[in-house]
Amino acid sequence: MHFQSARHYVEFMAAHYGPMLKALEAVGDARREELADVEGIAERYDRGGAGALELECDWLSIVADR
């Protein structure tokens, strides 16, 4: 996954990723900064170098026929 920065990653996830949306709803605006660690985690796993954020992700796809 490619993003402009760790902040961009957090903003994207906060707007589009269901579990992050639910977490932000649960903590409310007053405690939103407590989730700031997500940005630090993204920076720790960055593989893109200077000027961008690149995260390596594993995906599991399951197809079931009935």
CHARMM-style PDB file with segment names, atoms N, HN, CA, C and O in Angstrom:
ATOM      1  N   MET     1       0.855  -1.169   0.000  1.00  0.00      PROA
ATOM      2  CA  MET     1       0.000   0.000   0.000  1.00  0.00      PROA
ATOM      3  C   MET     1       0.897   1.227   0.000  1.00  0.00      PROA
ATOM      4  O   MET     1       1.902   1.269   0.710  1.00  0.00      PROA
ATOM      5  N   HSD     2       0.542   2.203  -0.779  1.00  0.00      PROA
ATOM      6  HN  HSD     2      -0.274   2.169  -1.356  1.00  0.00      PROA
ATOM      7  CA  HSD     2       1.351   3.407  -0.930  1.00  0.00      PROA
ATOM      8  C   HSD     2       0.559   4.633  -0.477  1.00  0.00      PROA
ATOM      9  O   HSD     2      -0.606   4.795  -0.840  1.00  0.00      PROA
ATOM     10  N   PHE     3       1.194   5.489   0.314  1.00  0.00      PROA
ATOM     11  HN  PHE     3       2.141   5.357   0.609  1.00  0.00      PROA
ATOM     12  CA  PHE     3       0.589   6.721   0.808  1.00  0.00      PROA
ATOM     13  C   PHE     3       1.623   7.840   0.766  1.00  0.00      PROA
ATOM     14  O   PHE     3       2.825   7.581   0.700  1.00  0.00      PROA
ATOM     15  N   GLN     4       1.158   9.065   0.805  1.00  0.00      PROA
ATOM     16  HN  GLN     4       0.182   9.276   0.859  1.00  0.00      PROA
ATOM     17  CA  GLN     4       2.059  10.217   0.776  1.00  0.00      PROA
ATOM     18  C   GLN     4       2.893  10.303   2.050  1.00  0.00      PROA
ATOM     19  O   GLN     4       4.049  10.727   2.014  1.00  0.00      PROA
ATOM     20  N   SER     5       2.303   9.898   3.183  1.00  0.00      PROA
ATOM     21  HN  SER     5       1.365   9.553   3.212  1.00  0.00      PROA
ATOM     22  CA  SER     5       2.986   9.968   4.479  1.00  0.00      PROA
ATOM     23  C   SER     5       2.222   9.108   5.472  1.00  0.00      PROA
ATOM     24  O   SER     5       1.150   8.586   5.163  1.00  0.00      PROA
ATOM     25  N   ALA     6       2.783   8.964   6.673  1.00  0.00      PROA
ATOM     26  HN  ALA     6       3.653   9.388   6.924  1.00  0.00      PROA
ATOM     27  CA  ALA     6       2.091   8.228   7.724  1.00  0.00      PROA
ATOM     28  C   ALA     6       0.799   8.944   8.118  1.00  0.00      PROA
ATOM     29  O   ALA     6      -0.209   8.293   8.395  1.00  0.00      PROA
ATOM     30  N   ARG     7       0.823  10.266   8.145  1.00  0.00      PROA
ATOM     31  HN  ARG     7       1.642  10.795   7.920  1.00  0.00      PROA
ATOM     32  CA  ARG     7      -0.388  11.044   8.458  1.00  0.00      PROA
ATOM     33  C   ARG     7      -1.469  10.795   7.406  1.00  0.00      PROA
ATOM     34  O   ARG     7      -2.644  10.647   7.741  1.00  0.00      PROA
ATOM     35  N   HSD     8      -1.071  10.750   6.139  1.00  0.00      PROA
ATOM     36  HN  HSD     8      -0.117  10.871   5.867  1.00  0.00      PROA
ATOM     37  CA  HSD     8      -2.018  10.469   5.050  1.00  0.00      PROA
ATOM     38  C   HSD     8      -2.629   9.076   5.234  1.00  0.00      PROA
ATOM     39  O   HSD     8      -3.827   8.892   5.017  1.00  0.00      PROA
ATOM     40  N   TYR     9      -1.821   8.111   5.626  1.00  0.00      PROA
ATOM     41  HN  TYR     9      -0.848   8.261   5.801  1.00  0.00      PROA
ATOM     42  CA  TYR     9      -2.305   6.755   5.887  1.00  0.00      PROA
ATOM     43  C   TYR     9      -3.382   6.764   6.972  1.00  0.00      PROA
ATOM     44  O   TYR     9      -4.445   6.168   6.802  1.00  0.00      PROA
ATOM     45  N   VAL    10      -3.105   7.438   8.075  1.00  0.00      PROA
ATOM     46  HN  VAL    10      -2.241   7.922   8.213  1.00  0.00      PROA
ATOM     47  CA  VAL    10      -4.067   7.495   9.187  1.00  0.00      PROA
ATOM     48  C   VAL    10      -5.354   8.184   8.743  1.00  0.00      PROA
ATOM     49  O   VAL    10      -6.446   7.712   9.058  1.00  0.00      PROA
ATOM     50  N   GLU    11      -5.239   9.276   8.028  1.00  0.00      PROA
ATOM     51  HN  GLU    11      -4.351   9.659   7.772  1.00  0.00      PROA
ATOM     52  CA  GLU    11      -6.432   9.997   7.558  1.00  0.00      PROA
ATOM     53  C   GLU    11      -7.246   9.134   6.596  1.00  0.00      PROA
ATOM     54  O   GLU    11      -8.475   9.135   6.661  1.00  0.00      PROA
ATOM     55  N   PHE    12      -6.581   8.400   5.706  1.00  0.00      PROA
ATOM     56  HN  PHE    12      -5.582   8.400   5.654  1.00  0.00      PROA
ATOM     57  CA  PHE    12      -7.276   7.522   4.776  1.00  0.00      PROA
ATOM     58  C   PHE    12      -8.014   6.423   5.534  1.00  0.00      PROA
ATOM     59  O   PHE    12      -9.191   6.168   5.278  1.00  0.00      PROA
ATOM     60  N   MET    13      -7.322   5.776   6.466  1.00  0.00      PROA
ATOM     61  HN  MET    13      -6.366   5.984   6.674  1.00  0.00      PROA
ATOM     62  CA  MET    13      -7.937   4.702   7.238  1.00  0.00      PROA
ATOM     63  C   MET    13      -9.110   5.214   8.077  1.00  0.00      PROA
ATOM     64  O   MET    13     -10.130   4.538   8.203  1.00  0.00      PROA
ATOM     65  N   ALA    14      -8.960   6.399   8.643  1.00  0.00      PROA
ATOM     66  HN  ALA    14      -8.130   6.948   8.541  1.00  0.00      PROA
ATOM     67  CA  ALA    14     -10.028   6.985   9.458  1.00  0.00      PROA
ATOM     68  C   ALA    14     -11.261   7.296   8.625  1.00  0.00      PROA
ATOM     69  O   ALA    14     -12.372   7.329   9.153  1.00  0.00      PROA
ATOM     70  N   ALA    15     -11.079   7.521   7.340  1.00  0.00      PROA
ATOM     71  HN  ALA    15     -10.176   7.494   6.911  1.00  0.00      PROA
ATOM     72  CA  ALA    15     -12.209   7.855   6.474  1.00  0.00      PROA
ATOM     73  C   ALA    15     -12.805   6.641   5.766  1.00  0.00      PROA
ATOM     74  O   ALA    15     -13.973   6.677   5.378  1.00  0.00      PROA
ATOM     75  N   HSD    16     -12.018   5.546   5.584  1.00  0.00      PROA
ATOM     76  HN  HSD    16     -11.069   5.518   5.900  1.00  0.00      PROA
ATOM     77  CA  HSD    16     -12.478   4.461   4.715  1.00  0.00      PROA
ATOM     78  C   HSD    16     -12.426   3.056   5.307  1.00  0.00      PROA
ATOM     79  O   HSD    16     -13.034   2.146   4.743  1.00  0.00      PROA
ATOM     80  N   TYR    17     -11.740   2.848   6.398  1.00  0.00      PROA
ATOM     81  HN  TYR    17     -11.247   3.588   6.856  1.00  0.00      PROA
ATOM     82  CA  TYR    17     -11.536   1.493   6.923  1.00  0.00      PROA
ATOM     83  C   TYR    17     -12.444   1.256   8.122  1.00  0.00      PROA
ATOM     84  O   TYR    17     -12.298   1.904   9.158  1.00  0.00      PROA
ATOM     85  N   GLY    18     -13.372   0.335   7.978  1.00  0.00      PROA
ATOM     86  HN  GLY    18     -13.491  -0.192   7.136  1.00  0.00      PROA
ATOM     87  CA  GLY    18     -14.404   0.082   8.982  1.00  0.00      PROA
ATOM     88  C   GLY    18     -13.920  -0.050  10.419  1.00  0.00      PROA
ATOM     89  O   GLY    18     -14.441   0.647  11.290  1.00  0.00      PROA
ATOM     90  N   PRO    19     -12.942  -0.916  10.710  1.00  0.00      PROA
ATOM     91  CA  PRO    19     -12.491  -1.039  12.091  1.00  0.00      PROA
ATOM     92  C   PRO    19     -11.931   0.265  12.670  1.00  0.00      PROA
ATOM     93  O   PRO    19     -12.131   0.554  13.850  1.00  0.00      PROA
ATOM     94  N   MET    20     -11.236   1.046  11.851  1.00  0.00      PROA
ATOM     95  HN  MET    20     -11.074   0.811  10.892  1.00  0.00      PROA
ATOM     96  CA  MET    20     -10.714   2.338  12.323  1.00  0.00      PROA
ATOM     97  C   MET    20     -11.874   3.310  12.561  1.00  0.00      PROA
ATOM     98  O   MET    20     -11.868   4.056  13.540  1.00  0.00      PROA
ATOM     99  N   LEU    21     -12.866   3.301  11.669  1.00  0.00      PROA
ATOM    100  HN  LEU    21     -12.871   2.695  10.873  1.00  0.00      PROA
ATOM    101  CA  LEU    21     -14.040   4.159  11.855  1.00  0.00      PROA
ATOM    102  C   LEU    21     -14.719   3.847  13.185  1.00  0.00      PROA
ATOM    103  O   LEU    21     -15.064   4.757  13.939  1.00  0.00      PROA
ATOM    104  N   LYS    22     -14.907   2.573  13.469  1.00  0.00      PROA
ATOM    105  HN  LYS    22     -14.626   1.834  12.857  1.00  0.00      PROA
ATOM    106  CA  LYS    22     -15.556   2.162  14.718  1.00  0.00      PROA
ATOM    107  C   LYS    22     -14.718   2.540  15.941  1.00  0.00      PROA
ATOM    108  O   LYS    22     -15.268   2.959  16.960  1.00  0.00      PROA
ATOM    109  N   ALA    23     -13.402   2.397  15.849  1.00  0.00      PROA
ATOM    110  HN  ALA    23     -12.956   2.057  15.021  1.00  0.00      PROA
ATOM    111  CA  ALA    23     -12.536   2.769  16.970  1.00  0.00      PROA
ATOM    112  C   ALA    23     -12.629   4.266  17.241  1.00  0.00      PROA
ATOM    113  O   ALA    23     -12.697   4.683  18.397  1.00  0.00      PROA
ATOM    114  N   LEU    24     -12.633   5.076  16.183  1.00  0.00      PROA
ATOM    115  HN  LEU    24     -12.578   4.737  15.244  1.00  0.00      PROA
ATOM    116  CA  LEU    24     -12.734   6.526  16.361  1.00  0.00      PROA
ATOM    117  C   LEU    24     -14.089   6.922  16.930  1.00  0.00      PROA
ATOM    118  O   LEU    24     -14.176   7.825  17.762  1.00  0.00      PROA
ATOM    119  N   GLU    25     -15.143   6.252  16.488  1.00  0.00      PROA
ATOM    120  HN  GLU    25     -15.072   5.518  15.813  1.00  0.00      PROA
ATOM    121  CA  GLU    25     -16.472   6.516  17.052  1.00  0.00      PROA
ATOM    122  C   GLU    25     -16.508   6.175  18.533  1.00  0.00      PROA
ATOM    123  O   GLU    25     -17.125   6.887  19.327  1.00  0.00      PROA
ATOM    124  N   ALA    26     -15.843   5.082  18.904  1.00  0.00      PROA
ATOM    125  HN  ALA    26     -15.342   4.504  18.259  1.00  0.00      PROA
ATOM    126  CA  ALA    26     -15.875   4.626  20.296  1.00  0.00      PROA
ATOM    127  C   ALA    26     -15.140   5.575  21.235  1.00  0.00      PROA
ATOM    128  O   ALA    26     -15.592   5.801  22.357  1.00  0.00      PROA
ATOM    129  N   VAL    27     -14.014   6.132  20.795  1.00  0.00      PROA
ATOM    130  HN  VAL    27     -13.647   5.948  19.884  1.00  0.00      PROA
ATOM    131  CA  VAL    27     -13.247   7.001  21.690  1.00  0.00      PROA
ATOM    132  C   VAL    27     -13.749   8.437  21.671  1.00  0.00      PROA
ATOM    133  O   VAL    27     -13.546   9.174  22.636  1.00  0.00      PROA
ATOM    134  N   GLY    28     -14.404   8.848  20.586  1.00  0.00      PROA
ATOM    135  HN  GLY    28     -14.569   8.249  19.801  1.00  0.00      PROA
ATOM    136  CA  GLY    28     -14.910  10.216  20.505  1.00  0.00      PROA
ATOM    137  C   GLY    28     -13.802  11.225  20.239  1.00  0.00      PROA
ATOM    138  O   GLY    28     -12.618  10.896  20.304  1.00  0.00      PROA
ATOM    139  N   ASP    29     -14.196  12.446  19.941  1.00  0.00      PROA
ATOM    140  HN  ASP    29     -15.158  12.714  19.888  1.00  0.00      PROA
ATOM    141  CA  ASP    29     -13.242  13.499  19.584  1.00  0.00      PROA
ATOM    142  C   ASP    29     -12.276  13.837  20.717  1.00  0.00      PROA
ATOM    143  O   ASP    29     -11.108  14.136  20.466  1.00  0.00      PROA
ATOM    144  N   ALA    30     -12.750  13.793  21.954  1.00  0.00      PROA
ATOM    145  HN  ALA    30     -13.699  13.551  22.158  1.00  0.00      PROA
ATOM    146  CA  ALA    30     -11.921  14.185  23.093  1.00  0.00      PROA
ATOM    147  C   ALA    30     -10.714  13.264  23.270  1.00  0.00      PROA
ATOM    148  O   ALA    30      -9.674  13.700  23.763  1.00  0.00      PROA
ATOM    149  N   ARG    31     -10.841  11.989  22.872  1.00  0.00      PROA
ATOM    150  HN  ARG    31     -11.686  11.635  22.471  1.00  0.00      PROA
ATOM    151  CA  ARG    31      -9.757  11.023  23.080  1.00  0.00      PROA
ATOM    152  C   ARG    31      -9.144  10.542  21.771  1.00  0.00      PROA
ATOM    153  O   ARG    31      -8.411   9.553  21.757  1.00  0.00      PROA
ATOM    154  N   ARG    32      -9.436  11.225  20.684  1.00  0.00      PROA
ATOM    155  HN  ARG    32     -10.032  12.028  20.696  1.00  0.00      PROA
ATOM    156  CA  ARG    32      -8.947  10.807  19.365  1.00  0.00      PROA
ATOM    157  C   ARG    32      -7.425  10.738  19.299  1.00  0.00      PROA
ATOM    158  O   ARG    32      -6.879   9.877  18.609  1.00  0.00      PROA
ATOM    159  N   GLU    33      -6.741  11.618  19.993  1.00  0.00      PROA
ATOM    160  HN  GLU    33      -7.184  12.318  20.553  1.00  0.00      PROA
ATOM    161  CA  GLU    33      -5.271  11.632  19.973  1.00  0.00      PROA
ATOM    162  C   GLU    33      -4.669  10.355  20.554  1.00  0.00      PROA
ATOM    163  O   GLU    33      -3.507  10.043  20.292  1.00  0.00      PROA
ATOM    164  N   GLU    34      -5.451   9.617  21.338  1.00  0.00      PROA
ATOM    165  HN  GLU    34      -6.395   9.871  21.550  1.00  0.00      PROA
ATOM    166  CA  GLU    34      -4.941   8.367  21.897  1.00  0.00      PROA
ATOM    167  C   GLU    34      -4.664   7.337  20.811  1.00  0.00      PROA
ATOM    168  O   GLU    34      -3.918   6.382  21.024  1.00  0.00      PROA
ATOM    169  N   LEU    35      -5.272   7.540  19.648  1.00  0.00      PROA
ATOM    170  HN  LEU    35      -5.879   8.316  19.476  1.00  0.00      PROA
ATOM    171  CA  LEU    35      -5.027   6.633  18.536  1.00  0.00      PROA
ATOM    172  C   LEU    35      -3.867   7.097  17.664  1.00  0.00      PROA
ATOM    173  O   LEU    35      -3.635   6.536  16.593  1.00  0.00      PROA
ATOM    174  N   ALA    36      -3.145   8.105  18.106  1.00  0.00      PROA
ATOM    175  HN  ALA    36      -3.334   8.561  18.976  1.00  0.00      PROA
ATOM    176  CA  ALA    36      -2.019   8.642  17.341  1.00  0.00      PROA
ATOM    177  C   ALA    36      -0.904   7.616  17.175  1.00  0.00      PROA
ATOM    178  O   ALA    36      -0.067   7.762  16.284  1.00  0.00      PROA
ATOM    179  N   ASP    37      -0.874   6.592  18.004  1.00  0.00      PROA
ATOM    180  HN  ASP    37      -1.554   6.474  18.728  1.00  0.00      PROA
ATOM    181  CA  ASP    37       0.141   5.555  17.874  1.00  0.00      PROA
ATOM    182  C   ASP    37       0.071   4.846  16.527  1.00  0.00      PROA
ATOM    183  O   ASP    37       1.061   4.264  16.082  1.00  0.00      PROA
ATOM    184  N   VAL    38      -1.078   4.888  15.879  1.00  0.00      PROA
ATOM    185  HN  VAL    38      -1.882   5.361  16.241  1.00  0.00      PROA
ATOM    186  CA  VAL    38      -1.221   4.251  14.576  1.00  0.00      PROA
ATOM    187  C   VAL    38      -0.241   4.873  13.582  1.00  0.00      PROA
ATOM    188  O   VAL    38       0.350   4.168  12.763  1.00  0.00      PROA
ATOM    189  N   GLU    39      -0.073   6.174  13.654  1.00  0.00      PROA
ATOM    190  HN  GLU    39      -0.553   6.746  14.319  1.00  0.00      PROA
ATOM    191  CA  GLU    39       0.878   6.853  12.773  1.00  0.00      PROA
ATOM    192  C   GLU    39       2.306   6.370  13.044  1.00  0.00      PROA
ATOM    193  O   GLU    39       3.070   6.138  12.108  1.00  0.00      PROA
ATOM    194  N   GLY    40       2.661   6.221  14.305  1.00  0.00      PROA
ATOM    195  HN  GLY    40       2.040   6.409  15.066  1.00  0.00      PROA
ATOM    196  CA  GLY    40       3.988   5.727  14.663  1.00  0.00      PROA
ATOM    197  C   GLY    40       4.223   4.303  14.196  1.00  0.00      PROA
ATOM    198  O   GLY    40       5.325   3.956  13.769  1.00  0.00      PROA
ATOM    199  N   ILE    41       3.197   3.483  14.277  1.00  0.00      PROA
ATOM    200  HN  ILE    41       2.302   3.764  14.624  1.00  0.00      PROA
ATOM    201  CA  ILE    41       3.307   2.098  13.810  1.00  0.00      PROA
ATOM    202  C   ILE    41       3.524   2.078  12.300  1.00  0.00      PROA
ATOM    203  O   ILE    41       4.352   1.320  11.796  1.00  0.00      PROA
ATOM    204  N   ALA    42       2.777   2.915  11.581  1.00  0.00      PROA
ATOM    205  HN  ALA    42       2.104   3.532  11.990  1.00  0.00      PROA
ATOM    206  CA  ALA    42       2.951   2.998  10.122  1.00  0.00      PROA
ATOM    207  C   ALA    42       4.376   3.408   9.781  1.00  0.00      PROA
ATOM    208  O   ALA    42       4.977   2.849   8.863  1.00  0.00      PROA
ATOM    209  N   GLU    43       4.919   4.369  10.501  1.00  0.00      PROA
ATOM    210  HN  GLU    43       4.431   4.823  11.246  1.00  0.00      PROA
ATOM    211  CA  GLU    43       6.291   4.822  10.250  1.00  0.00      PROA
ATOM    212  C   GLU    43       7.299   3.714  10.536  1.00  0.00      PROA
ATOM    213  O   GLU    43       8.296   3.578   9.826  1.00  0.00      PROA
ATOM    214  N   ARG    44       7.041   2.927  11.571  1.00  0.00      PROA
ATOM    215  HN  ARG    44       6.231   3.037  12.148  1.00  0.00      PROA
ATOM    216  CA  ARG    44       7.964   1.847  11.927  1.00  0.00      PROA
ATOM    217  C   ARG    44       8.032   0.784  10.838  1.00  0.00      PROA
ATOM    218  O   ARG    44       9.097   0.214  10.601  1.00  0.00      PROA
ATOM    219  N   TYR    45       6.912   0.509  10.170  1.00  0.00      PROA
ATOM    220  HN  TYR    45       6.047   0.972  10.362  1.00  0.00      PROA
ATOM    221  CA  TYR    45       6.878  -0.535   9.143  1.00  0.00      PROA
ATOM    222  C   TYR    45       7.008   0.016   7.723  1.00  0.00      PROA
ATOM    223  O   TYR    45       6.780  -0.710   6.755  1.00  0.00      PROA
ATOM    224  N   ASP    46       7.367   1.275   7.596  1.00  0.00      PROA
ATOM    225  HN  ASP    46       7.552   1.864   8.382  1.00  0.00      PROA
ATOM    226  CA  ASP    46       7.548   1.914   6.291  1.00  0.00      PROA
ATOM    227  C   ASP    46       8.702   1.281   5.528  1.00  0.00      PROA
ATOM    228  O   ASP    46       9.802   1.139   6.063  1.00  0.00      PROA
ATOM    229  N   ARG    47       8.457   0.905   4.294  1.00  0.00      PROA
ATOM    230  HN  ARG    47       7.564   1.020   3.859  1.00  0.00      PROA
ATOM    231  CA  ARG    47       9.494   0.337   3.434  1.00  0.00      PROA
ATOM    232  C   ARG    47       9.776   1.235   2.234  1.00  0.00      PROA
ATOM    233  O   ARG    47      10.512   0.848   1.327  1.00  0.00      PROA
ATOM    234  N   GLY    48       9.188   2.442   2.226  1.00  0.00      PROA
ATOM    235  HN  GLY    48       8.589   2.757   2.964  1.00  0.00      PROA
ATOM    236  CA  GLY    48       9.288   3.302   1.058  1.00  0.00      PROA
ATOM    237  C   GLY    48      10.443   4.277   1.059  1.00  0.00      PROA
ATOM    238  O   GLY    48      10.840   4.750  -0.006  1.00  0.00      PROA
ATOM    239  N   GLY    49      10.988   4.589   2.201  1.00  0.00      PROA
ATOM    240  HN  GLY    49      10.665   4.204   3.066  1.00  0.00      PROA
ATOM    241  CA  GLY    49      12.060   5.564   2.248  1.00  0.00      PROA
ATOM    242  C   GLY    49      11.527   6.985   2.327  1.00  0.00      PROA
ATOM    243  O   GLY    49      10.364   7.204   2.665  1.00  0.00      PROA
ATOM    244  N   ALA    50      12.372   7.932   2.018  1.00  0.00      PROA
ATOM    245  HN  ALA    50      13.317   7.753   1.743  1.00  0.00      PROA
ATOM    246  CA  ALA    50      12.026   9.351   2.157  1.00  0.00      PROA
ATOM    247  C   ALA    50      10.963   9.766   1.149  1.00  0.00      PROA
ATOM    248  O   ALA    50      10.992   9.351  -0.010  1.00  0.00      PROA
ATOM    249  N   GLY    51      10.034  10.581   1.602  1.00  0.00      PROA
ATOM    250  HN  GLY    51      10.010  10.917   2.543  1.00  0.00      PROA
ATOM    251  CA  GLY    51       9.060  11.187   0.708  1.00  0.00      PROA
ATOM    252  C   GLY    51       7.777  10.414   0.479  1.00  0.00      PROA
ATOM    253  O   GLY    51       6.873  10.920  -0.186  1.00  0.00      PROA
ATOM    254  N   ALA    52       7.669   9.213   1.004  1.00  0.00      PROA
ATOM    255  HN  ALA    52       8.403   8.802   1.545  1.00  0.00      PROA
ATOM    256  CA  ALA    52       6.444   8.434   0.818  1.00  0.00      PROA
ATOM    257  C   ALA    52       6.376   7.347   1.886  1.00  0.00      PROA
ATOM    258  O   ALA    52       7.356   7.059   2.572  1.00  0.00      PROA
ATOM    259  N   LEU    53       5.201   6.759   2.006  1.00  0.00      PROA
ATOM    260  HN  LEU    53       4.404   6.993   1.449  1.00  0.00      PROA
ATOM    261  CA  LEU    53       5.013   5.645   2.934  1.00  0.00      PROA
ATOM    262  C   LEU    53       4.608   4.440   2.109  1.00  0.00      PROA
ATOM    263  O   LEU    53       3.670   4.506   1.315  1.00  0.00      PROA
ATOM    264  N   GLU    54       5.312   3.351   2.298  1.00  0.00      PROA
ATOM    265  HN  GLU    54       6.074   3.298   2.944  1.00  0.00      PROA
ATOM    266  CA  GLU    54       4.989   2.111   1.601  1.00  0.00      PROA
ATOM    267  C   GLU    54       4.901   1.006   2.646  1.00  0.00      PROA
ATOM    268  O   GLU    54       5.864   0.737   3.364  1.00  0.00      PROA
ATOM    269  N   LEU    55       3.741   0.373   2.721  1.00  0.00      PROA
ATOM    270  HN  LEU    55       2.959   0.591   2.137  1.00  0.00      PROA
ATOM    271  CA  LEU    55       3.520  -0.701   3.677  1.00  0.00      PROA
ATOM    272  C   LEU    55       3.323  -2.016   2.938  1.00  0.00      PROA
ATOM    273  O   LEU    55       2.569  -2.088   1.968  1.00  0.00      PROA
ATOM    274  N   GLU    56       3.997  -3.037   3.395  1.00  0.00      PROA
ATOM    275  HN  GLU    56       4.610  -2.979   4.183  1.00  0.00      PROA
ATOM    276  CA  GLU    56       3.841  -4.371   2.829  1.00  0.00      PROA
ATOM    277  C   GLU    56       2.693  -5.055   3.557  1.00  0.00      PROA
ATOM    278  O   GLU    56       2.659  -5.074   4.787  1.00  0.00      PROA
ATOM    279  N   CYS    57       1.766  -5.609   2.814  1.00  0.00      PROA
ATOM    280  HN  CYS    57       1.793  -5.593   1.815  1.00  0.00      PROA
ATOM    281  CA  CYS    57       0.579  -6.230   3.407  1.00  0.00      PROA
ATOM    282  C   CYS    57       0.389  -7.635   2.867  1.00  0.00      PROA
ATOM    283  O   CYS    57       0.684  -7.916   1.705  1.00  0.00      PROA
ATOM    284  N   ASP    58      -0.103  -8.503   3.717  1.00  0.00      PROA
ATOM    285  HN  ASP    58      -0.343  -8.275   4.660  1.00  0.00      PROA
ATOM    286  CA  ASP    58      -0.493  -9.847   3.306  1.00  0.00      PROA
ATOM    287  C   ASP    58      -2.009  -9.895   3.241  1.00  0.00      PROA
ATOM    288  O   ASP    58      -2.697  -9.291   4.065  1.00  0.00      PROA
ATOM    289  N   TRP    59      -2.518 -10.611   2.264  1.00  0.00      PROA
ATOM    290  HN  TRP    59      -1.959 -11.102   1.596  1.00  0.00      PROA
ATOM    291  CA  TRP    59      -3.964 -10.723   2.090  1.00  0.00      PROA
ATOM    292  C   TRP    59      -4.329 -12.203   2.022  1.00  0.00      PROA
ATOM    293  O   TRP    59      -3.576 -13.023   1.495  1.00  0.00      PROA
ATOM    294  N   LEU    60      -5.467 -12.515   2.551  1.00  0.00      PROA
ATOM    295  HN  LEU    60      -6.078 -11.849   2.979  1.00  0.00      PROA
ATOM    296  CA  LEU    60      -6.000 -13.874   2.465  1.00  0.00      PROA
ATOM    297  C   LEU    60      -7.353 -13.790   1.796  1.00  0.00      PROA
ATOM    298  O   LEU    60      -8.254 -13.101   2.275  1.00  0.00      PROA
ATOM    299  N   SER    61      -7.490 -14.479   0.710  1.00  0.00      PROA
ATOM    300  HN  SER    61      -6.758 -15.039   0.320  1.00  0.00      PROA
ATOM    301  CA  SER    61      -8.778 -14.524   0.003  1.00  0.00      PROA
ATOM    302  C   SER    61      -9.337 -15.931   0.130  1.00  0.00      PROA
ATOM    303  O   SER    61      -8.633 -16.918  -0.084  1.00  0.00      PROA
ATOM    304  N   ILE    62     -10.591 -16.003   0.475  1.00  0.00      PROA
ATOM    305  HN  ILE    62     -11.163 -15.201   0.648  1.00  0.00      PROA
ATOM    306  CA  ILE    62     -11.272 -17.289   0.604  1.00  0.00      PROA
ATOM    307  C   ILE    62     -12.482 -17.267  -0.301  1.00  0.00      PROA
ATOM    308  O   ILE    62     -13.284 -16.334  -0.267  1.00  0.00      PROA
ATOM    309  N   VAL    63     -12.606 -18.306  -1.110  1.00  0.00      PROA
ATOM    310  HN  VAL    63     -11.954 -19.064  -1.137  1.00  0.00      PROA
ATOM    311  CA  VAL    63     -13.777 -18.447  -1.975  1.00  0.00      PROA
ATOM    312  C   VAL    63     -14.447 -19.744  -1.585  1.00  0.00      PROA
ATOM    313  O   VAL    63     -13.822 -20.804  -1.566  1.00  0.00      PROA
ATOM    314  N   ALA    64     -15.729 -19.646  -1.275  1.00  0.00      PROA
ATOM    315  HN  ALA    64     -16.237 -18.784  -1.291  1.00  0.00      PROA
ATOM    316  CA  ALA    64     -16.476 -20.841  -0.865  1.00  0.00      PROA
ATOM    317  C   ALA    64     -17.639 -21.048  -1.819  1.00  0.00      PROA
ATOM    318  O   ALA    64     -18.353 -20.103  -2.155  1.00  0.00      PROA
ATOM    319  N   ASP    65     -17.822 -22.264  -2.246  1.00  0.00      PROA
ATOM    320  HN  ASP    65     -17.242 -23.031  -1.973  1.00  0.00      PROA
ATOM    321  CA  ASP    65     -18.965 -22.634  -3.073  1.00  0.00      PROA
ATOM    322  C   ASP    65     -19.901 -23.472  -2.235  1.00  0.00      PROA
ATOM    323  O   ASP    65     -19.485 -24.291  -1.415  1.00  0.00      PROA
ATOM    324  N   ARG    66     -21.142 -23.247  -2.460  1.00  0.00      PROA
ATOM    325  HN  ARG    66     -21.480 -22.582  -3.126  1.00  0.00      PROA
ATOM    326  CA  ARG    66     -22.146 -23.997  -1.705  1.00  0.00      PROA
ATOM    327  C   ARG    66     -22.804 -24.992  -2.593  1.00  0.00      PROA
ATOM    328  OT1 ARG    66     -23.685 -25.729  -2.148  1.00  0.00      PROA
TER     329      ARG     66
END
